[in-house]
């Protein structure tokens, strides 16, 4: 019985699965066919599923009444952190980065301009 590496399992668990169980089943079958190892590696997964997760991030600081941070400022900080990570993961490919972040291509371009991340 084939094993699934922790990285591949994380990628499978992070993906949204719009096609539900059938899509998951097809992805695992595909990985089994392509795998040259005893276990399924993250590299055996399709590009879409393999890129469905970003590098693990530190959890945000706890909400306290004295922090004075509003939701909008935290969202902005998280976007400023995640966008460069996605751009690095996709080697600067804006379309793939947008897909990885769940944004439209134009939405990513707008955020890059807004935050001066170009």
C-alpha positions in Angstrom: 0.0 0.0 0.0 1.5 3.3 -1.0 2.4 6.0 1.5 1.8 9.7 1.2 4.6 12.0 2.3 3.7 14.7 4.9 4.3 17.5 2.3 1.9 15.8 -0.2 -0.6 15.2 2.5 -0.4 18.9 3.5 -0.9 20.0 -0.1 -3.9 17.6 -0.5 -5.4 18.9 2.7 -4.8 22.6 1.7 -6.5 22.3 -1.7 -10.1 23.5 -2.0 -11.3 20.5 -4.1 -14.0 22.1 -6.2 -14.7 18.7 -7.8 -15.0 17.1 -4.4 -14.2 13.4 -4.0 -14.0 12.6 -7.7 -11.3 15.2 -8.2 -9.4 14.0 -5.1 -9.6 10.4 -6.3 -8.3 11.4 -9.8 -5.4 13.4 -8.2 -4.3 10.4 -6.1 -4.5 8.0 -9.0 -2.5 10.4 -11.2 0.1 10.7 -8.4 0.4 6.9 -8.1 1.0 6.5 -11.8 3.6 9.3 -11.9 5.4 8.5 -8.6 8.8 6.9 -9.0 9.2 6.4 -5.2 7.6 4.1 -2.7 5.5 7.0 -1.4 3.6 9.8 -3.1 5.7 13.0 -2.9 4.4 16.6 -3.2 6.3 16.8 -6.6 4.0 13.9 -7.9 0.9 16.1 -7.5 -0.4 18.3 -10.2 0.8 21.9 -10.3 -2.6 23.2 -9.2 -2.8 21.0 -6.1 1.0 21.3 -5.3 0.8 25.1 -5.3 -2.3 25.2 -3.2 -0.4 26.0 0.0 2.0 28.8 0.9 4.9 28.5 3.1 3.8 28.1 6.7 3.3 31.4 8.4 3.5 32.3 12.0 0.1 32.8 13.6 -1.1 36.4 14.0 -0.7 37.9 17.4 -3.6 37.5 19.8 -6.3 40.2 19.8 -6.2 42.4 22.8 -8.2 45.5 23.7 -5.0 47.5 24.0 -3.4 46.5 20.7 -5.3 49.2 18.8 -5.0 47.3 15.6 -8.1 47.1 13.4 -9.0 44.3 11.2 -8.2 46.3 8.1 -4.6 46.9 9.3 -4.1 43.2 10.1 -5.5 42.1 6.7 -3.1 44.6 5.0 -0.2 43.3 7.0 -1.1 39.7 6.0 -1.4 40.6 2.4 2.0 42.4 2.4 3.5 39.2 3.9 1.7 36.7 1.6 2.1 38.4 -1.7 6.0 38.4 -1.8 5.9 34.8 -0.5 3.7 33.7 -3.4 5.8 35.7 -5.9 8.9 34.0 -4.7 7.3 30.5 -4.8 6.2 31.1 -8.4 9.5 32.7 -9.4 7.8 36.0 -10.1 5.0 34.6 -12.3 2.1 37.0 -11.5 -0.7 34.8 -13.0 0.4 31.7 -11.0 0.9 33.9 -7.9 -2.6 35.3 -8.3 -4.0 31.8 -8.6 -2.1 30.7 -5.6 -3.5 33.6 -3.5 -7.0 33.1 -4.8 -7.0 36.5 -6.6 -7.6 37.6 -10.1 -4.6 38.6 -12.1 -5.7 42.2 -12.1 -6.5 42.0 -8.4 -2.9 41.0 -7.7 -1.5 43.8 -9.9 -3.6 46.3 -8.0 -2.3 45.0 -4.7 1.3 45.1 -5.9 0.8 48.7 -6.9 -1.1 49.7 -3.7 1.6 48.2 -1.4 4.6 49.2 -3.6 5.6 45.5 -4.1 6.3 45.7 -7.8 
